[in-house]
Amino acid sequence: MSADDKQVAQRRGFLKTLGLAGGAAVAATTAEASAPLRADAVPAGTARKEGQADRLKARYQPNSAHVQAFYRTNRSDDK
């Protein structure tokens, strides 16, 4: 193998590596951009703050229509 052939082979190897690295970077960026935005990734300035009244209010209401419908549909009739 001549010196010229070695340089061509080295150049091809370098360009192949460079192309694979670029493709991997594009794939990683695309995968990250398509992921849904997580709730803890929202900047602190734009997040809705929970006030004292929101923290103290009752959230679970067992007599509400949707809770009663859940228990009705998931009740086992096997006794």
All heavy atoms as a GROMACS GRO file, in nm:
protein
  586
    1MET      N    1   0.085  -0.117   0.000
    1MET     CA    2   0.000   0.000   0.000
    1MET      C    3   0.090   0.124   0.000
    1MET      O    4   0.179   0.137   0.084
    1MET     CB    5  -0.090  -0.005   0.123
    1MET     CG    6  -0.197   0.098   0.126
    1MET     SD    7  -0.302   0.073   0.270
    1MET     CE    8  -0.457   0.071   0.191
    2SER      N    9   0.066   0.215  -0.092
    2SER     CA   10   0.150   0.333  -0.102
    2SER      C   11   0.105   0.438   0.000
    2SER      O   12  -0.001   0.428   0.062
    2SER     CB   13   0.143   0.390  -0.244
    2SER     OG   14   0.014   0.441  -0.266
    3ALA      N   15   0.184   0.540   0.015
    3ALA     CA   16   0.155   0.647   0.110
    3ALA      C   17   0.029   0.722   0.069
    3ALA      O   18  -0.050   0.765   0.154
    3ALA     CB   19   0.274   0.742   0.120
    4ASP      N   20   0.009   0.735  -0.061
    4ASP     CA   21  -0.109   0.804  -0.111
    4ASP      C   22  -0.237   0.726  -0.077
    4ASP      O   23  -0.338   0.785  -0.037
    4ASP     CB   24  -0.098   0.824  -0.263
    4ASP     CG   25  -0.204   0.918  -0.316
    4ASP    OD1   26  -0.236   1.016  -0.245
    4ASP    OD2   27  -0.255   0.893  -0.428
    5ASP      N   28  -0.231   0.593  -0.091
    5ASP     CA   29  -0.346   0.509  -0.056
    5ASP      C   30  -0.377   0.515   0.093
    5ASP      O   31  -0.493   0.514   0.134
    5ASP     CB   32  -0.321   0.365  -0.099
    5ASP     CG   33  -0.322   0.346  -0.249
    5ASP    OD1   34  -0.380   0.433  -0.318
    5ASP    OD2   35  -0.266   0.246  -0.297
    6LYS      N   36  -0.274   0.523   0.176
    6LYS     CA   37  -0.294   0.533   0.321
    6LYS      C   38  -0.363   0.665   0.357
    6LYS      O   39  -0.451   0.670   0.443
    6LYS     CB   40  -0.161   0.522   0.394
    6LYS     CG   41  -0.105   0.383   0.395
    6LYS     CD   42   0.024   0.377   0.474
    6LYS     CE   43   0.083   0.237   0.468
    6LYS     NZ   44   0.209   0.229   0.542
    7GLN      N   45  -0.323   0.773   0.291
    7GLN     CA   46  -0.386   0.902   0.318
    7GLN      C   47  -0.533   0.901   0.278
    7GLN      O   48  -0.618   0.955   0.348
    7GLN     CB   49  -0.312   1.014   0.244
    7GLN     CG   50  -0.180   1.051   0.306
    7GLN     CD   51  -0.112   1.164   0.228
    7GLN    OE1   52  -0.145   1.191   0.114
    7GLN    NE2   53  -0.016   1.229   0.294
    8VAL      N   54  -0.563   0.839   0.165
    8VAL     CA   55  -0.701   0.830   0.120
    8VAL      C   56  -0.784   0.748   0.218
    8VAL      O   57  -0.896   0.786   0.254
    8VAL     CB   58  -0.708   0.771  -0.024
    8VAL    CG1   59  -0.852   0.738  -0.061
    8VAL    CG2   60  -0.646   0.866  -0.125
    9ALA      N   61  -0.727   0.638   0.265
    9ALA     CA   62  -0.798   0.553   0.361
    9ALA      C   63  -0.820   0.627   0.493
    9ALA      O   64  -0.928   0.618   0.553
    9ALA     CB   65  -0.721   0.424   0.384
   10GLN      N   66  -0.721   0.701   0.538
   10GLN     CA   67  -0.736   0.777   0.662
   10GLN      C   68  -0.841   0.887   0.647
   10GLN      O   69  -0.921   0.911   0.736
   10GLN     CB   70  -0.602   0.838   0.703
   10GLN     CG   71  -0.503   0.738   0.758
   10GLN     CD   72  -0.369   0.803   0.790
   10GLN    OE1   73  -0.339   0.912   0.745
   10GLN    NE2   74  -0.289   0.732   0.869
   11ARG      N   75  -0.841   0.953   0.532
   11ARG     CA   76  -0.938   1.059   0.507
   11ARG      C   77  -1.079   1.002   0.503
   11ARG      O   78  -1.172   1.059   0.560
   11ARG     CB   79  -0.905   1.129   0.375
   11ARG     CG   80  -0.986   1.255   0.353
   11ARG     CD   81  -0.952   1.328   0.223
   11ARG     NE   82  -0.811   1.333   0.196
   11ARG     CZ   83  -0.754   1.289   0.081
   11ARG    NH1   84  -0.829   1.238  -0.014
   11ARG    NH2   85  -0.625   1.299   0.062
   12ARG      N   86  -1.095   0.888   0.438
   12ARG     CA   87  -1.227   0.825   0.433
   12ARG      C   88  -1.274   0.783   0.572
   12ARG      O   89  -1.391   0.800   0.606
   12ARG     CB   90  -1.224   0.704   0.341
   12ARG     CG   91  -1.223   0.740   0.196
   12ARG     CD   92  -1.228   0.618   0.110
   12ARG     NE   93  -1.219   0.654  -0.030
   12ARG     CZ   94  -1.190   0.569  -0.126
   12ARG    NH1   95  -1.168   0.442  -0.098
   12ARG    NH2   96  -1.184   0.609  -0.250
   13GLY      N   97  -1.184   0.728   0.652
   13GLY     CA   98  -1.219   0.690   0.790
   13GLY      C   99  -1.260   0.809   0.873
   13GLY      O  100  -1.356   0.804   0.951
   14PHE      N  101  -1.186   0.920   0.855
   14PHE     CA  102  -1.219   1.042   0.930
   14PHE      C  103  -1.356   1.095   0.889
   14PHE      O  104  -1.438   1.130   0.974
   14PHE     CB  105  -1.111   1.148   0.906
   14PHE     CG  106  -1.145   1.282   0.964
   14PHE    CD1  107  -1.138   1.302   1.100
   14PHE    CD2  108  -1.187   1.386   0.883
   14PHE    CE1  109  -1.170   1.426   1.156
   14PHE    CE2  110  -1.219   1.509   0.936
   14PHE     CZ  111  -1.210   1.529   1.073
   15LEU      N  112  -1.381   1.099   0.758
   15LEU     CA  113  -1.510   1.151   0.710
   15LEU      C  114  -1.625   1.059   0.750
   15LEU      O  115  -1.735   1.106   0.780
   15LEU     CB  116  -1.505   1.171   0.558
   15LEU     CG  117  -1.414   1.283   0.510
   15LEU    CD1  118  -1.407   1.283   0.359
   15LEU    CD2  119  -1.461   1.417   0.563
   16LYS      N  120  -1.600   0.929   0.752
   16LYS     CA  121  -1.705   0.835   0.795
   16LYS      C  122  -1.739   0.857   0.942
   16LYS      O  123  -1.856   0.864   0.980
   16LYS     CB  124  -1.658   0.690   0.775
   16LYS     CG  125  -1.764   0.588   0.810
   16LYS     CD  126  -1.707   0.450   0.827
   16LYS     CE  127  -1.693   0.372   0.702
   16LYS     NZ  128  -1.652   0.232   0.724
   17THR      N  129  -1.637   0.874   1.025
   17THR     CA  130  -1.658   0.899   1.168
   17THR      C  131  -1.732   1.031   1.189
   17THR      O  132  -1.823   1.041   1.271
   17THR     CB  133  -1.523   0.902   1.242
   17THR    OG1  134  -1.456   0.780   1.218
   17THR    CG2  135  -1.541   0.922   1.391
   18LEU      N  136  -1.692   1.132   1.113
   18LEU     CA  137  -1.756   1.263   1.123
   18LEU      C  138  -1.904   1.254   1.084
   18LEU      O  139  -1.991   1.312   1.150
   18LEU     CB  140  -1.683   1.362   1.033
   18LEU     CG  141  -1.719   1.508   1.047
   18LEU    CD1  142  -1.681   1.558   1.186
   18LEU    CD2  143  -1.646   1.589   0.942
   19GLY      N  144  -1.934   1.180   0.978
   19GLY     CA  145  -2.072   1.163   0.936
   19GLY      C  146  -2.156   1.087   1.036
   19GLY      O  147  -2.271   1.122   1.063
   20LEU      N  148  -2.099   0.982   1.094
   20LEU     CA  149  -2.173   0.904   1.195
   20LEU      C  150  -2.199   0.987   1.320
   20LEU      O  151  -2.307   0.979   1.379
   20LEU     CB  152  -2.095   0.777   1.230
   20LEU     CG  153  -2.090   0.670   1.122
   20LEU    CD1  154  -1.998   0.556   1.164
   20LEU    CD2  155  -2.228   0.617   1.092
   21ALA      N  156  -2.102   1.067   1.361
   21ALA     CA  157  -2.121   1.152   1.479
   21ALA      C  158  -2.229   1.257   1.453
   21ALA      O  159  -2.311   1.286   1.540
   21ALA     CB  160  -1.989   1.218   1.517
   22GLY      N  161  -2.231   1.313   1.334
   22GLY     CA  162  -2.334   1.411   1.299
   22GLY      C  163  -2.472   1.349   1.297
   22GLY      O  164  -2.569   1.408   1.343
   23GLY      N  165  -2.481   1.228   1.243
   23GLY     CA  166  -2.610   1.158   1.240
   23GLY      C  167  -2.660   1.126   1.380
   23GLY      O  168  -2.779   1.137   1.409
   24ALA      N  169  -2.568   1.087   1.467
   24ALA     CA  170  -2.606   1.057   1.605
   24ALA      C  171  -2.654   1.183   1.676
   24ALA      O  172  -2.749   1.179   1.755
   24ALA     CB  173  -2.489   0.994   1.679
   25ALA      N  174  -2.590   1.296   1.649
   25ALA     CA  175  -2.630   1.422   1.712
   25ALA      C  176  -2.770   1.463   1.666
   25ALA      O  177  -2.852   1.508   1.746
   25ALA     CB  178  -2.529   1.531   1.681
   26VAL      N  179  -2.798   1.446   1.539
   26VAL     CA  180  -2.931   1.480   1.486
   26VAL      C  181  -3.037   1.387   1.546
   26VAL      O  182  -3.145   1.431   1.584
   26VAL     CB  183  -2.931   1.472   1.332
   26VAL    CG1  184  -3.073   1.478   1.277
   26VAL    CG2  185  -2.847   1.584   1.274
   27ALA      N  186  -3.006   1.260   1.557
   27ALA     CA  187  -3.101   1.164   1.613
   27ALA      C  188  -3.130   1.197   1.760
   27ALA      O  189  -3.244   1.190   1.805
   27ALA     CB  190  -3.048   1.022   1.599
   28ALA      N  191  -3.027   1.233   1.834
   28ALA     CA  192  -3.047   1.266   1.976
   28ALA      C  193  -3.130   1.393   1.991
   28ALA      O  194  -3.216   1.402   2.078
   28ALA     CB  195  -2.912   1.281   2.045
   29THR      N  196  -3.105   1.491   1.907
   29THR     CA  197  -3.181   1.617   1.914
   29THR      C  198  -3.327   1.594   1.876
   29THR      O  199  -3.416   1.648   1.939
   29THR     CB  200  -3.118   1.721   1.820
   29THR    OG1  201  -2.980   1.737   1.855
   29THR    CG2  202  -3.188   1.853   1.831
   30THR      N  203  -3.350   1.512   1.775
   30THR     CA  204  -3.487   1.484   1.732
   30THR      C  205  -3.563   1.408   1.840
   30THR      O  206  -3.680   1.438   1.867
   30THR     CB  207  -3.485   1.402   1.601
   30THR    OG1  208  -3.410   1.474   1.504
   30THR    CG2  209  -3.625   1.379   1.551
   31ALA      N  210  -3.498   1.312   1.903
   31ALA     CA  211  -3.565   1.235   2.009
   31ALA      C  212  -3.597   1.323   2.128
   31ALA      O  213  -3.703   1.311   2.189
   31ALA     CB  214  -3.476   1.119   2.052
   32GLU      N  215  -3.509   1.415   2.160
   32GLU     CA  216  -3.533   1.505   2.273
   32GLU      C  217  -3.644   1.604   2.241
   32GLU      O  218  -3.726   1.636   2.327
   32GLU     CB  219  -3.404   1.581   2.306
   32GLU     CG  220  -3.416   1.672   2.427
   32GLU     CD  221  -3.285   1.741   2.458
   32GLU    OE1  222  -3.180   1.683   2.436
   32GLU    OE2  223  -3.292   1.856   2.504
   33ALA      N  224  -3.650   1.652   2.118
   33ALA     CA  225  -3.751   1.750   2.081
   33ALA      C  226  -3.890   1.688   2.073
   33ALA      O  227  -3.990   1.756   2.096
   33ALA     CB  228  -3.715   1.812   1.946
   34SER      N  229  -3.899   1.559   2.044
   34SER     CA  230  -4.030   1.497   2.030
   34SER      C  231  -4.086   1.449   2.164
   34SER      O  232  -4.201   1.410   2.171
   34SER     CB  233  -4.022   1.378   1.933
   34SER     OG  234  -3.942   1.276   1.989
   35ALA      N  235  -4.006   1.450   2.269
   35ALA     CA  236  -4.052   1.404   2.400
   35ALA      C  237  -4.149   1.507   2.458
   35ALA      O  238  -4.134   1.627   2.435
   35ALA     CB  239  -3.933   1.386   2.494
   36PRO      N  240  -4.249   1.462   2.533
   36PRO     CA  241  -4.343   1.557   2.594
   36PRO      C  242  -4.274   1.640   2.701
   36PRO      O  243  -4.178   1.597   2.763
   36PRO     CB  244  -4.450   1.467   2.655
   36PRO     CG  245  -4.384   1.335   2.673
   36PRO     CD  246  -4.282   1.324   2.564
   37LEU      N  247  -4.324   1.759   2.722
   37LEU     CA  248  -4.269   1.849   2.821
   37LEU      C  249  -4.308   1.800   2.960
   37LEU      O  250  -4.425   1.779   2.989
   37LEU     CB  251  -4.322   1.991   2.799
   37LEU     CG  252  -4.266   2.100   2.889
   37LEU    CD1  253  -4.115   2.112   2.864
   37LEU    CD2  254  -4.332   2.231   2.861
   38ARG      N  255  -4.209   1.779   3.044
   38ARG     CA  256  -4.236   1.730   3.180
   38ARG      C  257  -4.280   1.844   3.269
   38ARG      O  258  -4.244   1.959   3.248
   38ARG     CB  259  -4.110   1.666   3.237
   38ARG     CG  260  -4.069   1.541   3.168
   38ARG     CD  261  -3.937   1.490   3.219
   38ARG     NE  262  -3.924   1.507   3.362
   38ARG     CZ  263  -3.887   1.413   3.446
   38ARG    NH1  264  -3.858   1.296   3.400
   38ARG    NH2  265  -3.876   1.437   3.574
   39ALA      N  266  -4.359   1.814   3.369
   39ALA     CA  267  -4.410   1.916   3.460
   39ALA      C  268  -4.298   1.982   3.539
   39ALA      O  269  -4.303   2.102   3.567
   39ALA     CB  270  -4.512   1.856   3.555
   40ASP      N  271  -4.195   1.906   3.574
   40ASP     CA  272  -4.087   1.965   3.652
   40ASP      C  273  -3.987   2.039   3.564
   40ASP      O  274  -3.891   2.095   3.613
   40ASP     CB  275  -4.016   1.860   3.737
   40ASP     CG  276  -3.959   1.747   3.653
   40ASP    OD1  277  -3.982   1.743   3.532
   40ASP    OD2  278  -3.890   1.662   3.711
   41ALA      N  279  -4.010   2.041   3.432
   41ALA     CA  280  -3.922   2.112   3.342
   41ALA      C  281  -3.973   2.253   3.311
   41ALA      O  282  -3.910   2.326   3.238
   41ALA     CB  283  -3.906   2.034   3.212
   42VAL      N  284  -4.088   2.290   3.366
   42VAL     CA  285  -4.144   2.423   3.343
   42VAL      C  286  -4.062   2.524   3.421
   42VAL      O  287  -4.034   2.503   3.539
   42VAL     CB  288  -4.293   2.427   3.389
   42VAL    CG1  289  -4.349   2.566   3.376
   42VAL    CG2  290  -4.374   2.327   3.311
   43PRO      N  291  -4.022   2.634   3.358
   43PRO     CA  292  -3.944   2.735   3.431
   43PRO      C  293  -4.022   2.788   3.552
   43PRO      O  294  -4.144   2.802   3.548
   43PRO     CB  295  -3.924   2.845   3.327
   43PRO     CG  296  -3.945   2.779   3.196
   43PRO     CD  297  -4.040   2.666   3.218
   44ALA      N  298  -3.951   2.818   3.658
   44ALA     CA  299  -4.014   2.856   3.784
   44ALA      C  300  -4.098   2.982   3.770
   44ALA      O  301  -4.199   2.997   3.838
   44ALA     CB  302  -3.908   2.876   3.891
   45GLY      N  303  -4.061   3.073   3.684
   45GLY     CA  304  -4.136   3.198   3.669
   45GLY      C  305  -4.272   3.178   3.605
   45GLY      O  306  -4.363   3.257   3.627
   46THR      N  307  -4.289   3.074   3.525
   46THR     CA  308  -4.416   3.053   3.456
   46THR      C  309  -4.503   2.948   3.523
   46THR      O  310  -4.616   2.927   3.482
   46THR     CB  311  -4.390   3.010   3.310
   46THR    OG1  312  -4.317   2.888   3.312
   46THR    CG2  313  -4.315   3.115   3.233
   47ALA      N  314  -4.452   2.882   3.625
   47ALA     CA  315  -4.529   2.778   3.693
   47ALA      C  316  -4.636   2.843   3.781
   47ALA      O  317  -4.615   2.948   3.841
   47ALA     CB  318  -4.438   2.691   3.778
   48ARG      N  319  -4.752   2.778   3.790
   48ARG     CA  320  -4.860   2.828   3.874
   48ARG      C  321  -4.831   2.788   4.018
   48ARG      O  322  -4.808   2.673   4.048
   48ARG     CB  323  -4.994   2.769   3.830
   48ARG     CG  324  -5.112   2.827   3.904
   48ARG     CD  325  -5.242   2.771   3.852
   48ARG     NE  326  -5.262   2.632   3.890
   48ARG     CZ  327  -5.312   2.593   4.006
   48ARG    NH1  328  -5.347   2.681   4.097
   48ARG    NH2  329  -5.328   2.465   4.033
   49LYS      N  330  -4.832   2.886   4.105
   49LYS     CA  331  -4.804   2.860   4.246
   49LYS      C  332  -4.931   2.816   4.317
   49LYS      O  333  -5.040   2.864   4.289
   49LYS     CB  334  -4.751   2.987   4.313
   49LYS     CG  335  -4.630   3.046   4.248
   49LYS     CD  336  -4.505   2.988   4.304
   49LYS     CE  337  -4.387   3.064   4.247
   49LYS     NZ  338  -4.274   2.989   4.223
   50GLU      N  339  -4.917   2.722   4.409
   50GLU     CA  340  -5.030   2.675   4.487
   50GLU      C  341  -5.036   2.759   4.615
   50GLU      O  342  -4.940   2.764   4.691
   50GLU     CB  343  -5.012   2.528   4.521
   50GLU     CG  344  -5.127   2.468   4.595
   50GLU     CD  345  -5.106   2.321   4.625
   50GLU    OE1  346  -4.993   2.282   4.656
   50GLU    OE2  347  -5.203   2.246   4.617
   51GLY      N  348  -5.149   2.821   4.637
   51GLY     CA  349  -5.164   2.906   4.755
   51GLY      C  350  -5.204   2.825   4.878
   51GLY      O  351  -5.228   2.703   4.872
   52GLN      N  352  -5.212   2.893   4.991
   52GLN     CA  353  -5.249   2.829   5.117
   52GLN      C  354  -5.389   2.771   5.109
   52GLN      O  355  -5.414   2.661   5.156
   52GLN     CB  356  -5.239   2.931   5.231
   52GLN     CG  357  -5.268   2.876   5.368
   52GLN     CD  358  -5.161   2.779   5.417
   52GLN    OE1  359  -5.050   2.776   5.365
   52GLN    NE2  360  -5.195   2.699   5.516
   53ALA      N  361  -5.481   2.842   5.045
   53ALA     CA  362  -5.619   2.794   5.034
   53ALA      C  363  -5.625   2.668   4.947
   53ALA      O  364  -5.701   2.576   4.977
   53ALA     CB  365  -5.708   2.902   4.976
   54ASP      N  366  -5.543   2.662   4.842
   54ASP     CA  367  -5.540   2.544   4.757
   54ASP      C  368  -5.484   2.422   4.830
   54ASP      O  369  -5.526   2.310   4.807
   54ASP     CB  370  -5.457   2.569   4.631
   54ASP     CG  371  -5.526   2.664   4.536
   54ASP    OD1  372  -5.650   2.669   4.538
   54ASP    OD2  373  -5.455   2.730   4.459
   55ARG      N  374  -5.387   2.446   4.917
   55ARG     CA  375  -5.327   2.334   4.991
   55ARG      C  376  -5.422   2.277   5.096
   55ARG      O  377  -5.417   2.159   5.128
   55ARG     CB  378  -5.198   2.378   5.059
   55ARG     CG  379  -5.081   2.386   4.966
   55ARG     CD  380  -4.953   2.402   5.043
   55ARG     NE  381  -4.948   2.533   5.106
   55ARG     CZ  382  -4.877   2.636   5.061
   55ARG    NH1  383  -4.806   2.622   4.953
   55ARG    NH2  384  -4.877   2.751   5.123
   56LEU      N  385  -5.510   2.360   5.151
   56LEU     CA  386  -5.598   2.316   5.258
   56LEU      C  387  -5.732   2.262   5.212
   56LEU      O  388  -5.804   2.201   5.290
   56LEU     CB  389  -5.621   2.432   5.357
   56LEU     CG  390  -5.497   2.478   5.433
   56LEU    CD1  391  -5.531   2.597   5.520
   56LEU    CD2  392  -5.438   2.366   5.515
   57LYS      N  393  -5.770   2.287   5.087
   57LYS     CA  394  -5.901   2.244   5.042
   57LYS      C  395  -5.907   2.092   5.027
   57LYS      O  396  -5.806   2.026   5.003
   57LYS     CB  397  -5.938   2.311   4.910
   57LYS     CG  398  -5.861   2.261   4.791
   57LYS     CD  399  -5.908   2.332   4.666
   57LYS     CE  400  -5.829   2.282   4.546
   57LYS     NZ  401  -5.865   2.350   4.425
   58ALA      N  402  -6.027   2.040   5.043
   58ALA     CA  403  -6.047   1.896   5.030
   58ALA      C  404  -6.047   1.860   4.883
   58ALA      O  405  -6.120   1.917   4.804
   58ALA     CB  406  -6.179   1.856   5.095
   59ARG      N  407  -5.963   1.764   4.846
   59ARG     CA  408  -5.954   1.727   4.705
   59ARG      C  409  -6.037   1.602   4.674
   59ARG      O  410  -6.097   1.592   4.570
   59ARG     CB  411  -5.808   1.703   4.668
   59ARG     CG  412  -5.730   1.832   4.664
   59ARG     CD  413  -5.585   1.805   4.630
   59ARG     NE  414  -5.511   1.926   4.608
   59ARG     CZ  415  -5.454   1.997   4.702
   59ARG    NH1  416  -5.464   1.959   4.827
   59ARG    NH2  417  -5.387   2.106   4.674
   60TYR      N  418  -6.038   1.508   4.763
   60TYR     CA  419  -6.110   1.384   4.740
   60TYR      C  420  -6.252   1.400   4.790
   60TYR      O  421  -6.275   1.430   4.907
   60TYR     CB  422  -6.042   1.267   4.813
   60TYR     CG  423  -6.117   1.138   4.799
   60TYR    CD1  424  -6.118   1.069   4.680
   60TYR    CD2  425  -6.187   1.085   4.906
   60TYR    CE1  426  -6.188   0.950   4.666
   60TYR    CE2  427  -6.256   0.966   4.894
   60TYR     CZ  428  -6.256   0.899   4.774
   60TYR     OH  429  -6.324   0.782   4.761
   61GLN      N  430  -6.348   1.383   4.702
   61GLN     CA  431  -6.488   1.395   4.739
   61GLN      C  432  -6.556   1.264   4.705
   61GLN      O  433  -6.593   1.239   4.590
   61GLN     CB  434  -6.552   1.512   4.664
   61GLN     CG  435  -6.485   1.644   4.700
   61GLN     CD  436  -6.532   1.758   4.612
   61GLN    OE1  437  -6.605   1.738   4.516
   61GLN    NE2  438  -6.490   1.877   4.647
   62PRO      N  439  -6.576   1.178   4.806
   62PRO     CA  440  -6.628   1.043   4.779
   62PRO      C  441  -6.770   1.041   4.727
   62PRO      O  442  -6.812   0.942   4.668
   62PRO     CB  443  -6.617   0.974   4.914
   62PRO     CG  444  -6.613   1.083   5.014
   62PRO     CD  445  -6.549   1.199   4.946
   63ASN      N  446  -6.846   1.144   4.746
   63ASN     CA  447  -6.985   1.145   4.700
   63ASN      C  448  -7.002   1.210   4.564
   63ASN      O  449  -7.115   1.227   4.517
   63ASN     CB  450  -7.075   1.216   4.802
   63ASN     CG  451  -7.083   1.136   4.930
   63ASN    OD1  452  -7.076   1.013   4.927
   63ASN    ND2  453  -7.093   1.205   5.042
   64SER      N  454  -6.893   1.246   4.498
   64SER     CA  455  -6.905   1.308   4.366
   64SER      C  456  -6.945   1.202   4.264
   64SER      O  457  -6.924   1.083   4.282
   64SER     CB  458  -6.775   1.376   4.326
   64SER     OG  459  -6.674   1.279   4.310
   65ALA      N  460  -7.001   1.249   4.155
   65ALA     CA  461  -7.056   1.158   4.053
   65ALA      C  462  -6.948   1.071   3.990
   65ALA      O  463  -6.969   0.951   3.969
   65ALA     CB  464  -7.126   1.238   3.946
   66HIS      N  465  -6.831   1.127   3.961
   66HIS     CA  466  -6.729   1.046   3.893
   66HIS      C  467  -6.669   0.940   3.986
   66HIS      O  468  -6.634   0.832   3.942
   66HIS     CB  469  -6.621   1.134   3.831
   66HIS     CG  470  -6.532   1.201   3.929
   66HIS    ND1  471  -6.567   1.314   3.998
   66HIS    CD2  472  -6.407   1.169   3.969
   66HIS    CE1  473  -6.469   1.350   4.076
   66HIS    NE2  474  -6.369   1.264   4.062
   67VAL      N  475  -6.659   0.969   4.115
   67VAL     CA  476  -6.607   0.869   4.209
   67VAL      C  477  -6.709   0.757   4.227
   67VAL      O  478  -6.672   0.638   4.227
   67VAL     CB  479  -6.571   0.934   4.345
   67VAL    CG1  480  -6.535   0.830   4.448
   67VAL    CG2  481  -6.458   1.034   4.327
   68GLN      N  482  -6.835   0.792   4.238
   68GLN     CA  483  -6.939   0.690   4.251
   68GLN      C  484  -6.946   0.602   4.125
   68GLN      O  485  -6.964   0.480   4.135
   68GLN     CB  486  -7.075   0.756   4.278
   68GLN     CG  487  -7.084   0.823   4.413
   68GLN     CD  488  -7.067   0.725   4.527
   68GLN    OE1  489  -7.121   0.614   4.524
   68GLN    NE2  490  -6.993   0.764   4.629
   69ALA      N  491  -6.929   0.663   4.008
   69ALA     CA  492  -6.931   0.586   3.883
   69ALA      C  493  -6.811   0.491   3.877
   69ALA      O  494  -6.824   0.377   3.832
   69ALA     CB  495  -6.929   0.680   3.763
   70PHE      N  496  -6.696   0.534   3.926
   70PHE     CA  497  -6.578   0.448   3.929
   70PHE      C  498  -6.603   0.325   4.015
   70PHE      O  499  -6.577   0.212   3.974
   70PHE     CB  500  -6.457   0.526   3.981
   70PHE     CG  501  -6.337   0.441   4.004
   70PHE    CD1  502  -6.255   0.405   3.899
   70PHE    CD2  503  -6.306   0.395   4.132
   70PHE    CE1  504  -6.143   0.325   3.920
   70PHE    CE2  505  -6.195   0.316   4.154
   70PHE     CZ  506  -6.114   0.281   4.047
   71TYR      N  507  -6.652   0.347   4.135
   71TYR     CA  508  -6.677   0.234   4.224
   71TYR      C  509  -6.789   0.143   4.171
   71TYR      O  510  -6.783   0.022   4.187
   71TYR     CB  511  -6.711   0.282   4.365
   71TYR     CG  512  -6.589   0.332   4.439
   71TYR    CD1  513  -6.580   0.462   4.485
   71TYR    CD2  514  -6.482   0.247   4.462
   71TYR    CE1  515  -6.469   0.507   4.551
   71TYR    CE2  516  -6.370   0.291   4.529
   71TYR     CZ  517  -6.363   0.421   4.574
   71TYR     OH  518  -6.251   0.464   4.639
   72ARG      N  519  -6.889   0.200   4.108
   72ARG     CA  520  -6.997   0.121   4.051
   72ARG      C  521  -6.947   0.031   3.939
   72ARG      O  522  -6.982  -0.084   3.931
   72ARG     CB  523  -7.110   0.212   4.002
   72ARG     CG  524  -7.233   0.139   3.953
   72ARG     CD  525  -7.344   0.232   3.907
   72ARG     NE  526  -7.302   0.322   3.801
   72ARG     CZ  527  -7.281   0.454   3.815
   72ARG    NH1  528  -7.302   0.511   3.932
   72ARG    NH2  529  -7.242   0.528   3.714
   73THR      N  530  -6.862   0.083   3.851
   73THR     CA  531  -6.814   0.004   3.738
   73THR      C  532  -6.709  -0.098   3.778
   73THR      O  533  -6.691  -0.198   3.710
   73THR     CB  534  -6.757   0.094   3.628
   73THR    OG1  535  -6.653   0.175   3.684
   73THR    CG2  536  -6.865   0.182   3.569
   74ASN      N  537  -6.639  -0.073   3.888
   74ASN     CA  538  -6.532  -0.164   3.929
   74ASN      C  539  -6.572  -0.255   4.046
   74ASN      O  540  -6.489  -0.328   4.098
   74ASN     CB  541  -6.407  -0.085   3.967
   74ASN     CG  542  -6.346  -0.022   3.845
   74ASN    OD1  543  -6.318  -0.088   3.749
   74ASN    ND2  544  -6.327   0.109   3.851
   75ARG      N  545  -6.697  -0.247   4.085
   75ARG     CA  546  -6.744  -0.331   4.196
   75ARG      C  547  -6.753  -0.475   4.150
   75ARG      O  548  -6.798  -0.508   4.041
   75ARG     CB  549  -6.882  -0.283   4.240
   75ARG     CG  550  -6.935  -0.355   4.362
   75ARG     CD  551  -7.068  -0.301   4.406
   75ARG     NE  552  -7.055  -0.158   4.434
   75ARG     CZ  553  -7.143  -0.066   4.393
   75ARG    NH1  554  -7.249  -0.101   4.324
   75ARG    NH2  555  -7.126   0.060   4.422
   76SER      N  556  -6.708  -0.563   4.235
   76SER     CA  557  -6.715  -0.706   4.206
   76SER      C  558  -6.848  -0.759   4.258
   76SER      O  559  -6.882  -0.738   4.375
   76SER     CB  560  -6.599  -0.779   4.272
   76SER     OG  561  -6.614  -0.917   4.254
   77ASP      N  562  -6.922  -0.828   4.175
   77ASP     CA  563  -7.050  -0.884   4.216
   77ASP      C  564  -7.032  -1.020   4.281
   77ASP      O  565  -7.130  -1.082   4.325
   77ASP     CB  566  -7.144  -0.895   4.096
   77ASP     CG  567  -7.186  -0.756   4.048
   77ASP    OD1  568  -7.194  -0.665   4.132
   77ASP    OD2  569  -7.211  -0.741   3.928
   78ASP      N  570  -6.909  -1.069   4.289
   78ASP     CA  571  -6.880  -1.200   4.350
   78ASP      C  572  -6.866  -1.182   4.501
   78ASP      O  573  -6.771  -1.125   4.548
   78ASP     CB  574  -6.750  -1.259   4.295
   78ASP     CG  575  -6.757  -1.274   4.145
   78ASP    OD1  576  -6.867  -1.287   4.092
   78ASP    OD2  577  -6.649  -1.270   4.083
   79LYS      N  578  -6.963  -1.232   4.575
   79LYS     CA  579  -6.953  -1.219   4.721
   79LYS      C  580  -6.952  -1.354   4.785
   79LYS      O  581  -6.993  -1.451   4.747
   79LYS     CB  582  -7.068  -1.137   4.776
   79LYS     CG  583  -7.050  -0.993   4.744
   79LYS     CD  584  -7.149  -0.911   4.821
   79LYS     CE  585  -7.128  -0.763   4.791
   79LYS     NZ  586  -7.209  -0.678   4.866
   0.00000   0.00000   0.00000
